[in-house]
Amino acid sequence: MEAKNVTESEFNRFGLIAAILTIVGCMGGFAVGLGAIESTIALIIIVIPTMLTLSLLLAVAPMKWIFNAAGACLAIDAMFIVYYLLN
């Protein structure tokens, strides 16, 4: 039995995909622009989860997978953004 939020997210898939695509893409680009472009390791750590999330969106994966990937991606991006702003 699925939770009500998961069922509603499947119903609202196309609106959520647009929002997730915008947020993940902008946060990843912002993290790279702040300084990750100069470090190959940081660039790899940011790009892999971002591309995984975007690939799941394109593959029409279950929304639960997309939410998990997007959450991990945004957490990684936020850590790098804070690191580069404080550095």
Helices and strands as residue ranges (DSSP letters): H 4-11, H 13-34, G 36-38, H 40-58, H 63-86
